[in-house]
Each structure stands twice: as structure tokens, then as C-alpha cells.
Amino acid sequence: MKTGNSDAFFREKCLTKNIFIISGIIICFRESTRAETMIRQRRAEIEWELPRFVATITQHLKASRDILAMLESYQNYAGKALKNELVITIADMRTGNYEGALTRLSARVASAMLTDVSRGLISVLRGDDGVAYFSMLSHDMKQIELQRLKKLALERPPIIRRYSFLLLGCMVLLYMGVMGYQILGTMSGLF
């Protein structure tokens, strides 16, 4: 009898160990992908705002070539993710090299679209006329934004379809109500 109890105790102990090991592996995988998910969301949030940022840069370049003032003024209107990056970049620009700060900005976010913006700002710092570059970049980003909005609109039809059927039903009831009222009014005049 004692061997049966010790055998059951040993199996229970092994089962408990296995549960802890498996749960540890699951938590490890979940936490490792969580960081990547957060970075992907932050990058998407920044890329969503870039067309407006590029349009603002284009307008500022027509009046002034002061990149630091441009970034500081846009920082007040930027979204949360881009604002955090701009705060870091502005502090970096004030304490060091402008080109290095812009290069580090594009490396931190790791976005191809933001890299194009940084490359254009660096060329403005080097003396190029960036109005034409940013005008073309603004046009391209507006096209990308339109594609995103179309994709988002295509995801919405099931929701919209439900409300459109409800609206159609209300319009039919209204039309039938008016027709019924007119018919009853005409019939009372006949009899």
C-alpha cells in the first residue's frame, strides 16, 4: 500500500512540474511576441500620420528652411507616437548633430516612409531645395493614404449593409404610409 501512495504522489509531482514547464513556455512565447506587436502598432500609428506631416513640412519649406522650428511646431499637433519620437529627435538635435538625430529617428521607428522623410530633411539641411522632393513625397503618401482608406472602407460593408436595410425599410414604410393615407382620403370622397 505504501508503494501505491508514493507512486501516486510521484505522478502528481511530475504532473505539477510539467504543468509549470508548459505554462512557462507559453508565457515566454506570448511575451516575446507582445513586444513585436507593440512596435508594429506604434509604427503603424506613425505611418498613418506621415502624410499630414509631409504636407506640413512642404508648406513650411516654402517659407523657411529651419528644420528644428518645423519639427517643434508640428510636435504640438502630432499624435502620441509621433510626438514621442519628435520629442526625442528635437532633444537630440539641440544637443548634437542634426543629420545624426534625423538618422537615428528613422532607425528607431524602422519605417521606410519615415526614412524617406528623414532623407529629405537631411537633404534640406545640406542645402538642397526640398520643396519639390516633399511635394512628390506628399503626393505619393496621399495615394498610400487613399489606398488605406479604401481598404478600411471595404472592411465596413457588413456593418453598413445592416443599417442600409433598416433605412430602406423605413423609407418603404414612409412611402407606403403616405400612399395609404392618400388612398383612404380619396376613397372617403368617393363614397
Secondary structure, DSSP 8 states (H G I E B T S, - for coil): -HHHHHHHHHHHHHHHHHHHHHHHHHHHHHHHHHHHHHHHHHHHHHHHHHHHHHHHHHHHHHH---HHHHHHHHHTTS-HHHHHHHHHHHHHHHHS-HHHHHHHHHHHHT-HHHHHHHHHHHHHHTT--HHHHHHHHHHHHHHHHHHHHHHHHHHSHHHHHHHHHHHHHHHHHHHHHHHHHHHHHHHHHH-
